[in-house]
Amino acid sequence: MSQTLLQIPLPCTCGRAQFHQTELFSKMPCYTSRIKDTKYPKPKPADTRRPASQRGGGTTQHNMSRNKIKGTKLKARDLERAILKELKQNDSKQYNPKQLIRKLKVKNSQDSVLSALQSLEKAGTVRATDNYKFQIARDFRQKTSSDYLEGRVDKTRTGDAYIVVDGDGDDIFVPGSRLGSAQDGDKVKVRYWTPTRRRKPEGEVTEVLERSITHFVGTYKEYPKYAEVEVDQVGAPKLLVAVHRSENLGAQTNEKVVVRIDNWEPNRFKQLSGTLTAVLGEEGTSEIEMQTILINNGFQITFPEDVIRESEALPGKISPQEINIRRDMRDVTTFTIDPLTAKDFDDALSIQTLENGQIEVGIHIADVSHYVKPGSALDREAAERTTSVYLVDRVCPMLPERISNELCSLRPNEDKLTFSAVFTMDPKSFQIRKRWFGRTVTHSDRRFTYEEAQEVLDTGKGDFRDELFQLHKISKTLRKKRFKSGSIDFNSNEVRFKLDEDGTPLEVYIKDRIETNMLIEDFMLLANQEVATYMVKKAERLKELIPFVFRVHDEPNMEKVEELAMFAEALGYKMDLRSPETIAKSYNELLSKADEDPLVKMIAPIAIRTMAKATYTTENIGHYGLGFENYTHFTSPIRRYADVLVHRILHANLEKGSLYKANPMKLEEVCKHISAQERKAVTAERESIKYKQTEFMLDNVGEEYDGIINGLADFGVFVELTENYVEGMITYAEMDEPYDIGSGKLSITGRKTGKTLKMGDQLRVRIEDVDLERRRIDMALVKVLKIHGEEAPAQGGNHRRRSGGNKSSGGAAAGAGKGPRKSSGGKAKSRSSAPARKQRTPRKRK
């Protein structure tokens, strides 16, 4: 589980009752008694005007240095400015009027300094503290900032957000209370500042410039005089959307519906205005939940009629004229290798030995750009979606099935139009001697699954044995070269599900990564790298800037890397942070131990999060994670719009003497949209996995499992079950004793026994509650099994009672007093051998 830990600034307070003018007078004797040899005449009434720092005019001494004001008596507005400047420069210190006079070396009386401080306090730029001293206000920068930027909202699970600003070093943190109506992915204008004694900027959204999502799934509610849709939001209040009862499309109260928000300005009842576009049905079913995940992340579950009509009208046969203008490679041995469940095959490999003894390898990609023309309805829809979305039990495709599963799918024993990268290689070293890119026509001789191809490699028997062995040798050579050049092997676990016919999860497992997976990956990476390099070299040769779509990955954030290094060192592993190259090497050395050390296995997700996010852009900064100077996406145009654009630009620049230059600003805008859509797709995929994991545990409340600590937070411990990779949380109230969390959240220490638990330690846990609506699994600690790989010593009182009984007294770290919520489903029962569940998923959740 990815957790973003945020430091939210405290509200600005004075540390005591507000320092009103009347209070000052009542405490004057105390004030004078604390400062020796200080005499204060009765203060004059405070200046009720805005402080000079916020008024116009009077620029004579606005930027006065201390030398210029030394020994002078300043006017009221200049005194305020001088005081404000001094307090800003020493924002952690507190001063009384006498101390400020000494610091500024001015001849103003303590009374006039006090009056200036009162004026600044009234304006909110300084605050009074204990002992009658003053300090710069904690929110001074917030109140006085006039700096604005534009960026995209990146919401966290807490409801807070970061505004991602192009070209800016730091994202701007915005609490949920200052987001206004901005939603995840929206383009916004943000006012920002850097809080006192902090390094990271914060801000508030002042305007939404562009909406990322306009359709939401919510619950329809009909009342005698009006109707509305309630849209739940993670970490934020519900959106209430008013709709016309006469246009409810037959929806019944409490049914799930799709609503389009037409007006984001709330009415007097705090409702937005919208229109129903679809009725999904009764809530609580897996089908509706999956649809909800897609729609609420901005993906439409159906295609417009004009898009379907256009796809159906495309010709199914390849004309002789089209074959004549392409390189004909139908006689070369060609096959696809894909997952067992794949329905679209967008890449194929060919291999042959040439007459001169050299090896020719072809990487053939479905020629989607032949069918999807710029400006067409298909193109507009693909440009809007930009990606296919893969949930646990379905695919939301970028293109209609007519294209993705028929015309462009490289099915066996069919002629297909392809866009190919063909490489001639040395038969011994596999060095590339010649490169060719262009449109082809190919014919797949065989459709392999990964497992079928792997069996041929393992047994040495089966179809195209020699070709597969040759490709395997080449791929291993390419991989070795890549890692030698600094590529990082982020081989994280991919959770998969075995589903019943109705979508009920029967089994959770980790996808095996076998040699044939890596074989295909190696050749796809080769094609992507070589296409990007071709475009870069052409631009260099012509001394022209040729706008192109690059897939880039920046160097990691050093602050995050240093935190990871501290974490790794606490677990006994040293990282070399001297350079980006040594960091990459350290990553690989660390991650290579993941299979043998459960502690390192827990680090892998953290290591991935220290990395920058890969994005699409016209600015080529290289791909740090792969160790490539040039990289693009060329190999999956059926499911990625970026690849369609790459095919178009590449094709237009292939002919000798050709030079095609896309509009750089428009292309960059498209790249930003594609990157934003990709992030939404990843979010949707993760949400579907979390939902199915939670659904899988519905009938297991009360059962016990072994698990591994894979995260620590102020409110509890995250545990991944060893048997089925499901993740849940133990609040500190459900542990065996109160715990204190250590610095850096690397460990927790028991207050009674002093035992220290870290990530990777093994526990026995009990499932206390499964909340499908919140996709949350609550656990209780039964027993600590292993600490740092060693058997935990037997201790009395380690076994917790079941929830519902009396809680043990005593707090814990943060969140200690919170007991488990009411169980959402399932009955307590003794643990058996985890039989496959046959109960249907659709159930009414109350």
N, C-alpha and C positions, 0 to 999 in steps of 0.2 A: 504494500500500500504506500503510495506516494504521499508524504506529509509535508506541507509547507508550514514551517514554524515562523510566526510573525511577531515582531515586537511592535505593539501598538502604543503610541505615546499617551501618557496619562493626561487627563484634562488639566488645564492650567489652573492651579489653585495657589492661594497665598500661604497655605500652611496654618492658617488661623482664620478667625472671623474676618470678613472683608474690612479692609483698612479704610473706613469712611472718615471723612474730615472730623465729624463729631467725636469719633473714637480717639482720634489723634489728640484732640484737646483734653479729653478725659484722662489720657495716659501721659501727659506731658511731665508730671513730676517724676514718674518712673523713668522716662526718657532721659531727663537731665541728671538723674541720680546715677545713671550708668556711665555717663561720659564726664570725666573729670574736667574741671575748669571750663565747662561749656555753659554759656548763658544764651537762652533763646528769648527774644522779645516775642510778644504775642504775634502769631503769624498773620499775615495779610490774607484775605480771601483768595482761594486758589483761582488761577486763571482758567475760566471755563471754556476758553477757545480751544480749537484743535492744537496739539503741540506743534511747535515750530517745524519739526521734522516732517510734518504732513501738510504744512501751509506753503503757499507760493510766496515768492518775493524774498527779500533779505538774503541775497546770495553773497553778500560781502565777505562773510566769514564762514560760509557753509562748509568749506573744506579746510578750515583753519588747522594748522598743526599746533601741537602743545606749546612750541616755542613762541608762536604768534600770540597766544592767549595768556601766556605766562605773565603774571603781575597786572593783568587788566581786569576791569569790572565789566562783565558781559551783559548785553541786553537780554531780556527774558528769552526771546526765541533762540538767540545764539547759545545761551546757557543750556537750554534744553538739548540743542544739537550736540554740544560738547559732552554733556552727561550721557546722552544716548550712545554716542560713539564710544565713550569709555566703557560703558557697561557691555556693549556688543563685543568689544575686544577682550573683555574679561568676563565672559558669560557664565563662568562657574563661580564667580566671586560675588559677595554682597558688601555693600558700602552704606554707611550713614552719611548725612550731609557733611559732617566735619572731615571725614576721610576723603570724600570727593573733592572738597576744597583743596586738601593737601595734594591729591593726585593731579588735579587740573592746574594747581598753582594760580588760582584766580583770586580776586579781591572781593568777590561777591560774599554777602553775609550768609550765614547758615539758614537764615529765614528765607532768603531768596532761592537758595538751593533746594530747600525743603518744598517751597512752592512749585519749583520746576519739576521736582520728582512727583508731586501730587498730580500735576497736569499730565505728565507722561503716564502715570498709573491710571488716571481716568481714561486716557486714550487706549489703554491696554498694552502699551509697549514695554512698561516695566511693572514689576509686582513688589508689594511690600512683604517682607518676611519677618520672622521672629527677631526680637531685639531691635526693632525699629530700623531695620536695614532694608535696602532696596537692591533688586537684581533684575536683569533683563527678563522679560516675560518668556515663559517656555514656548509659547506659540507666537512670539514676536514675528518670526519670519513668515509664518502662515498668514498673519493679519496684514503684513506689509508687502507681501510678494506681488509683483506685477509681471511675473514671468509666465509665459504660456507656451505650450507645445501641443502638437497633434500626434496621436498614436492610436494603437489598437488595444482594446480591453482584453486582458487575459485573466479570467476569474479563477479563484481558488475554491476549494470545497468549503471553505469557511464563509464564503460570500464576499470576502474582500477581493481586491484585484491588483494587478500590476498593469500599468500602461506601457506598452512596448513601443518605444520611439525609434524609428529608423535612424541609424547613424549615431545614436546617443549611447554613451557608455553604460548608464544605469537606467533600469526600468524604474518607473515612478509608482510607488506604493500608494494605493487609494483605499481607505477603509470602506466597507459596504455602505456605511452611513453617508459617505460623500460621493457615491456613484450616481445619485439621482436615478434616472430611468435607464441608464446605460446597461446593456447586456453584453455577455461574453462575445468578443469578436467585433463589437461596434467600433467605428472610427470616431474618436472624440477629441474635443479640445480640453486641455487640462491646465489649470493653474497650479504651479508647483513651487516648492521651497525645500530647503534642507534644515530640519529641526536642529535646535541648539544641541551641541555635543553629539551629533550623529553624522554619519557619513552618507547615508542613503537618502535620496529625495522622497518627499511625500507630496500629495496634491489632492485636488478635488476636481471632479468633472464639471465644467461650466457649460458645455454644449455637446450634444450628440450630432456629429456631422453626417454619419452614414450608418444605417441600420444593417447589422449582419443577419439577423433573423427576424422574420415578420410573422411566421406561423408557429403556434404553440399548441400543445395538447393540454387540455384542462378538463375539469369536471363541470358539466352543465347544471345550473341551478335555475329553476323557474319559480317565480313568486307571483302573487295575484296581480301586481302592477308592473313588474319588470322581470327581466332575465339577465343572468350574468354567467361568465365562465371563470372558475377559480383555477389559476395556473400556479402550481407549486414551484418554488425556486429553492435550490440548495443554499442554505445559509442566509436567506433573505425572506422578507415577507411575501405572501402570495400576491400575484398580479390579479386584480379584479377587472374583468373586461365586460362592459355592458354590451348586450346584443339585443336585436329585435326579436320578440317572441314570435312574431308573424313569419320570421325567416329562420326558424330553428331546425329546418330540414327533418322534422319529425323526431328530434332528440327528446328523450325523457330525462327527468331530473335524476342526477347522479350518474348519468352515462358519460363516457369519455368522448370528447369532441375535439376537432381541430378548429382553432379560431385564428383569423388573420387580424392583426391589430392595425387599425386604420388611423387612429389618432392617439398619440402618446401623451397628450396633455390631459391630466386627470380632471374630471368634473367635480362638482361640489360634494359628491359622495365618494370621492377618491377612486373613481372607476375610469379606466381607459375605454375607448370605443373600438368595437371590432365587428367582424362578420364571420359567421360559421361557414366553414368550407367543406366539412365532412363530419359524419357521425361514426365513431369507431365501435361503440357498443359498451356493454357492461364492463366495469373496471375489474382488475384483479387477475386477468388471464395473461399468460405469457405472450400470446400473440399481440395483444394491445400494448403490453409493456415494451416489447421490441419496437413496435411502431412509434411509441412515444419517445423512445431513446433517439430514433432517427429524426423525427420531426423537431423535437426540442433542441437538437444540435444543428438544425438548419438544412436537413436533407428531405426532399420530397420522395414519397413512397410510390408515386405513379408518374408516368410521362404524359405531357400534354398531347392532345390528339394530333396536332400538326406534326409533332416529332414522330409519333407512331406511323402516321400516313407516309411521311417522307422515307422512313426506314423500310417500310413494306414495299415501296415503289422501286427500290434499288434492284438492279438486275442480278439474278442468281448465277448466271453463266458468265464466264470470262470470254471476251471476244478475241478472235485471232489477231485483230489490230492491236489490242492491248498487249498480247503476248509478244508481238513483233517488236515493240519498243522497249522491251525489258530483257534482262539477261535470263535466259532459260536454264534453270538448274534442276529440272525435274528428273534428270537421269542420275543425279548424284545421291548417294545414300543419305537419307534424311530421316530423323525421328524426333519425337517430343518426349520429354520426361517431366511429369507433373504429379501433383497429389492425387490420391485415389478419387477424391470427391470433386475434382476440378471439372468444370463444364466448358470453360473457354481455354483454349491453348494458344497463347499469343507469342510463343517463342519455340523455335526448333533448332537443332544442330545438324550440320552435315559434315562429312569428312571423306576425303579421298586422297590417294597418293598420285601425284602428277608424274608425267613421263620422265622428268628430270630427277625424280626421287624425293622431291620436296613434298610436304604435307599441306593440303589446303583445308582449312576449317572455316565453315560458314555458320554465322549466327543470324538466323532468319526471324524477322519480327513481322507480325501481321501488319499489313499496309492499311491502317485505319484512315490515314489522310487521303487515300484514294477515294474513299466513300464519304468521308465527312469533310465537306467543302467549306471554306471560310464564308461566313455570312448566312449559311443555311440554318434551318430550324434545328437540325441535329447539332450543328456546331455551337449555336447559341446555348442550347441546353447543356452540352458537354462543358462549355466554358463556364457556365454557372455552377455546375456540380463539381467539376475538376477532378473528381476521384470516385472510385467505387468504394463502398463502405462494407467491411466484412464483420458482421456480428456473429455470435456463436452459432445461430441456426439459420442464417440467411445472408444473402448479399444484396445490397442496394446498389445496382450497377450504374455506371456513368453513362452507358449507352444502352439502347433497347436490345433485347435478346436477338432480334433479327440480325444485328451486327455482331454483338459480342459472342453469341453462341453458334451462329451460322456462317455468315459471310466472311468474318475475320478470324474465325477459330480454325487453327491449323489441324483439322481433323485428319485421321489417317486415310490414305487411298483417295485423296481429293486434291485437285490442282488448286493452289491458293496464290493470291497476290501478296507479295512480301517486300519488305525493305530490309536489305541485308548488309552485314559487315563481313567481308570475306578476307581471311588472312592466310598468306603463304608463309610457312614456317620451315626452319631448318629441321631435318628429321632427327638430329641428335640433341641439339641444345634447345630446340623449340623457340629460337629467336625469330622474331617476325621479320621477314625479308620484303614483304610486299603487302600493301593494304588496298582494299577496294570497297567503296560504299556505293550503293545504288539500288534501284528498284528491280525486283526479280519475280519470277514465277517458280514456285517450288511444289514438291509433292512428297508428303510425309509417308514413309513406308511402314511405320510402326508407332503406336502410342504406348509408351512405357509409363507405369507408375514408378515412383521413387523406389519402392520396395522390389518391384520386378527387375529394374535395372541393377539394383544392389545385389540381387540374387545371382545375376549373370556374373558380376564382378567377384562375388564370394565363391561361386562354384566353378567358374570358368566354362559354363555351359549355357546355351541359350541363343536367342536371336541376336545378330550383330555383335557377337562376342569380341571380335578383333577391333571393331570400331569403338566399342565402349572402353576397352582396355587402353587403346591409344588416347582417347579423349581423357581418360582418367590420369594417365601419365602427364599429359600436357597441363591439366588443371592443377596437379600437385606442384608442378614447376612454377606456374603462375602464382599460386598461393604462397610458396616459399619466397618468391621474389617480392611479393606484396608485403609480407611481414618483415622482411629484411629492410624494406624502405620505410617502415614506421607504421604500418597498418595495425590497428588495435582490434583484437578479437573479442568483441562484446557478444559473447554467446550466452544470452539470457534465456531462462526457461520460458517456453511458450505453452500456456495452459490450453488443453483441448478437452472436449466433452464427447462422450458417447450418449446420443439422445434416442429416446423412444420415438415412435411414429408421431406422437402429438407434441414432441418437443421437450418432454420430461427428461431431465438429466439423469442418466443411469450410472455414469462413471466419469470421474475427473482424472486426467492423466497429463503427463508432460510429453510433448511432441519429441520424438527421437530425432536427433540430428545425425544423419548417416552420410556416407561418402558421396552418394549421388546428389544429396542436397547441396553439398559444397561444390560438387562438379558443375552443376548448373549455375550456381552463384558465381563461381570463378569466371566462367565465360560471359555471363551478363556484365560483370564488372569490367572485363576486358573491352567489350563493345562500347560501354558507356564512356570509359576513359579514352578510348581511341577516337571516338566521334568528337568529343570535346577538344582533344588535342588537334585534330584536323582543322577545326574551326579557328582555334587560337593561332595555329601556324599560318593559316591562310591570311588572317588579319595582319600578322606580323610581316608576311611576305609582301602584301599589297600596301602595307603601312596605312591601313584603314581600320577604323573602329567598326566591327561588325556585331551589332547587338545579337546576343544569343542567350539561351536559357541554360544557366549553369546550376548544378546542385552543389552547394557549398556547405562547409562545416568549419566554423571558426575554432581557434585554439581555446582550450578550456579556461574558465575563470580561475585565476590563481588563488583567490581567496577560498573558493570552494575546494580547489585541489589541496591547499594547505590543511583545510579541515579534514579532508579525506586522509591525508598523510598522517595527521595526528591520530585519527581513528585506527588506521592500519598499524601504526606503531604501537598503540595500546594493545593490539592483538598479536604483536610480535613480528610485524612485517615493516621493513624500512623501504621508503620510496625515495627515488632520486629526482629532485625537483630543479636541477640546474638549468635545464633547457626543455623546450617542447619535445625534442627527440628522446631525451632521457625519461621524461614523464611518460611518453607513449610506451617505452620499453618497460617502465615500472608497472604500468597498467597491465601489460601482457603477462609479466612475471607474476603479478598478484592474481590475476584472473585465471591463470593456468592451474592454480592450486585450489580452485573452487570445488572441483569434484572430490578432492581428498580431504578438504578441511571445511566443515560446516560454517566455521567463523567467516572464512573468506567468501563462502557462498552468499552469506548475508550482506557482504560488502558490495557484491556485483551491482545490485540496483542503485546503491549509493554512488558508486563510481560512474555509472551511466548518467546520473542526474548532475554530476559535476560538469558534464560536457555541455557545450553550446548545442542549440537545436539546429539540425540541418535544415536549410531553407533553399528556395529557388530565388535566383536573382540574376540580373544581367552583369553584375560586378563579380568577376572571377577572383576569389581569394583562396581557392584550393579547397581540398577536403581533408581536414586534419585527421579525422578518424580512420580514413582509408589510406592516408599517406599519399594522396594523389595531388599533383599540381593542377590538373584539369579533370573535371568530372561533370557528367550530365546524366539525364535519364532518357534513354533511347529505346529501352527494351520492353515497355509495357503500355503501349498506346491504347489498349482496350480498356484499361482501368485508370490511366493517368493522362490528364489533358496536357501536362508538361511535355510528355513524350510525343504527342501529336504535333505540338509546336516545334519541337526539335526536328521531327521528320520534315516538316514544311520548310524550315529555314535551311536545313542541310541540303535537301533536294534542290532548292533554288540556288545553292552555291557550289554545286558539284561540277557543272559543265566548265570546260576550260574557258577562261576569260570571263566567267560569270561573276557578278557581284550583286548580291541582294542584301539590302539593309532595311530591317524593320524599324518602325518608329521606336526609339529607345525608351522614351517616357511611357508610352502606352504598353510596351512589352514589360517594363518594370512593374507597372500597376497590375498587369495580369499575373506576374510572378508573385506579388504580394498576396493577391486573392487566392492563388493556388496554395501558397504556404498556409494561409489562414484556414482554408478548407481542409487541408491535410491535418491540422491540429484538431479540428472538430471531429474528423473521422477517427482519429486516434482516441479521443475522448469517448466517442460513441462505442467503439470497440471495447474499451476498458469497462464502460458501464454495463455492457451486455454480459461480459465475463463475470463481473461482480454480481449481477442479478442471478445468473445461472448457478454460481457458487452458493449463493444464499438459498436459492430454491432447492438445491441439492441437499441442504442441511435441514430443511423444514421438519422432517420426521425424526430428527436425531437429537431433539432436546433431551437432556438428561444423560446422554451417552458420554463415554470418556475416550480420549484419544491422546496419543503422544504428539508433541509439537516442538517447534524450535522458535525461540525469540527472534523476531526479525525487525523489531523496531521498538523504541522507547520514547515516551512522551510524558508531558507533565501530568496527564490524566490517567495513564495506564500503560500496559505492555501489549504490543502486537505480537501475535503468535501465528505461525503457519503450521497447519497440521501435516505431519509427515506422511500420512496415508493417502490424503487426497488433495494436498496443496491449497486447501481452503484457508483463508486468513480471517482471524477474529481478534477480539480485544479483551483483555482482562483489566478491569479498572483496579486501582490500588485497593479498593474496598474488598475485592474478591481475591486478594493475595493472602499468604499465610501469616503475614505480619506487616506492620507499617514499614514503608520504604521511603528513603530519600533519594532523589534523582541527582546524579553527579553532574559536574560541569561538562558542558558539551553534549549532554544527554547520551553519554557512552556507556553508562552503567547505573544500576540502582543498588543501594545498600540497605539491608535490613536493620531497623533500629534496635531490635532485641538481640538477634544472633550475630549481627555484623557481617553476614554473608553477602557477597557481591555477585549480582547477576549481570551478564552482558549479552549482546546479540550473539546468537549461535548456541546459547545454553539450552538444554533440553528439559521440557516440562511434561507433566501429565496434567491434562486439563479436562474440564467437563463443560459441555454445551449448556448454557443457562437460558439463552433466549435467542430466537431467530426472528428478525424483523425484516420481512421481505420488502415492505414499503420503503424503509430507509436503507435497505441492502446492508444490514449490519448484523453481525454475529457476536453475541456476548458470551464470554467464557469465565470460568472460575478455576483457580489453581487447585489441583488435587495434590500434586507432589512435585518437588524439584528432582529431576532424574540425574542430570549431569551438569556440572559447573566447569567450564573451560575444558571439556572433554573427559573430566574425571567424575567418577560416581559421587553423587552428593551424599554427605553423611546423613544417616538416619536421625531425624529429629522429631520429638513428640509434638503433637498439635499441628502437624503440617497439613493434615487432611481437612479441608474445609467442609462445613455442612452445606447442604443444598440450600439454594436460594429460597426464600420464603420463611426460613427460620430466623432467629435473632442474629443480627450481625455482631461480629466481634467488635468490642469497643476499641477506640484508638484510631487516630487519623492515619493518613499516609502522606505521600507527596501531594501534588495538586489533585483535587477531585476525590478525596478520600471518602467523603460522607455520602456519596451517591450510590444507592443500591441499584440492582438491575430493574429494568422496566418490566411491565407485565408481559408475559410470554405471548408471542404472536402466533404461535402454531406449534403443533407437535406435542406429544405427551412424554413425560419422563418414563424411561424404561431401561432395563439392564442392557448392557452392550452385548451385541452378538457379532457375528463375523461379517458385518457390513454387507448384507444382501442387496442385490440390485433392486431399486424401488420401482414398482409398477404402478404406483398411484398416479393418476393424471394430475398434471399441473394446474389446470384451470380450477380455481376454487374461489369462493367469495371471501375476500378479506374484510374483516370487521374491525 
